[in-house]
Amino acid sequence: MLAGREHRAENLRDRCRQARGSVVTVGGSIHRDGLLAFIAAALSGSAGSNRDLDGVLYLDEPAEARQLLGAGGETVGPAITAVVPSAEFVQRLPAGLRHSVIAPRPGASPAEIVVDAVDSERVAELFHGTGTDIDDAPSPA
């Protein structure tokens, strides 16, 4: 999922480690599901790279998101990083969030982190590096 996009994944992880209450948009010319898959892969990352990003949730119910992310007051406990379905979803949340939010923004809309399509040459390199010959893979029926 990250082939050729490792740098963008690290940028996303760095943004999530910054101050609580930020909203990070991830966009590009790929579909929303592709962006969500990139976000999931980036936040699960490689061993040891995300120890401080253990509290990641996917929230798709506005009432639950408002309750968990809260607004105002002092934050007690671990930081939460929430992934939500869209940038429009963020608009339903109160100002002054206490935790970080990541929102996919597909299409031509501006985003803080822009994700390109998967680099197929990099994917082929990764397969060959593991001894897998992608030309011998079974074809779909």
N, C-alpha and C positions, 0 to 999 in steps of 0.2 A: 504494500500500500504506500510505502514511503519512497520507493525506488526513484532516485533522482530528486527527491523532495526533502531530504534529510535536514537541509539547512532551514527550510521553512518550518519543519516540525520543531527544531530547536528554538526558533524564534517564538513559536507558539508557547512552548514550555517556559521560556524566559518571561514572556508576558504574564503567564499564569502565576509565576513566582513573585511578581511585583505586588505592589500595594493592593489590599483588598478593595473591593468596590468598583473595579474596572470592568468595562465591557469590551471584549475583543471580538471583532468581526473577522471571519475567515471567508474569503470569496474566491471567485475565479470563473472560468468559462466551463465549469463542469456542474453537473446536477447536484441538488441538495444532498441526496443520499451519498454521492461521491465525496462531498465535503464532510459529511458526518463520519464517513468511514476514515477519511484522512485524520480528522480530529481524534477519533478513537485510537487509531494507530499511533498518532503522535503522543497522546497522553499515556498510552501503555508503554511505548518506547522500549528502549533496550534496558537490560538489567542494570539497576543502580542509578539510572539517569533521572528517575522520577520519584524518588523516595519521598519527596516533599509534596507530591501531587496525588497522594493516595485518596483524598476525599473528593472524587469526581462523580457527579451525578448527572443523569439525563432527566430533565424536568419538562414535561409537556402539558401539565395542568397549571394554569395561572394561579389558582388559589394556593396550591401546594408550594409553588415557586415563591409566592409572596411570603408565605409562612416560614419556609426554610431559609430564604435569603435575607429576609427582614430588611428593615430600613431604620436608620438612626440608632442612637445609643452605642454603647460599647460592645464590641464583639468578644464573646467569651467562648473558649474552645477552639478546635481546629478550624482552619480556613476551609471553605468549601469552594470548589470550582464546579459550576453548573454549566452544562451544555443544554441549550434550548433549541426548539425547532426552527426558529427564524429570527431575523432582526426585528420583525414586527412584533414578535412575542415579547421582546425586551420592553417595548413601549407600554405594555400592560403592567409592568412592574413599577413599584414606587421608586421615586428618586432616592438617592442616598443608600444604595445597597451596601451591605456589609461584607459581601463575598463577591468573588469574580464570576463573570458570566461570559460564555463563548457562544456566539451566534453565527450560523452559516448565512452567507449572503451570496447566493448563486447569481450568475449572469454578469451584466456589465456594471452593476452597482459597485461603488467604491468600497474597499475593505482594507483593514489594516494589514492583514496577511493574505496575499494572493497566491493561490495554489494552481499550478499548471497540471495538465494531464500527466499521468504516470509515464515516465521515460521508459519506453519499451526496450531500448538498447540496454539500459541499466538492469531491467528485469532479466533479460537474456543473460547478462553477465552474472547475475546472482544465481540463476539456475545452473549455468555452466560451472560456477565456482563450487557448487554442492555436488557436482557430478551428475546432475540431471540433464538429460538431453531433451530439450523441448520439442525437437523434431520427431522423437519417438513417442510422444504423448498420444494416447488414444484419441481419435476424433469423435466428436459428438455423434450420436446416432440419428 
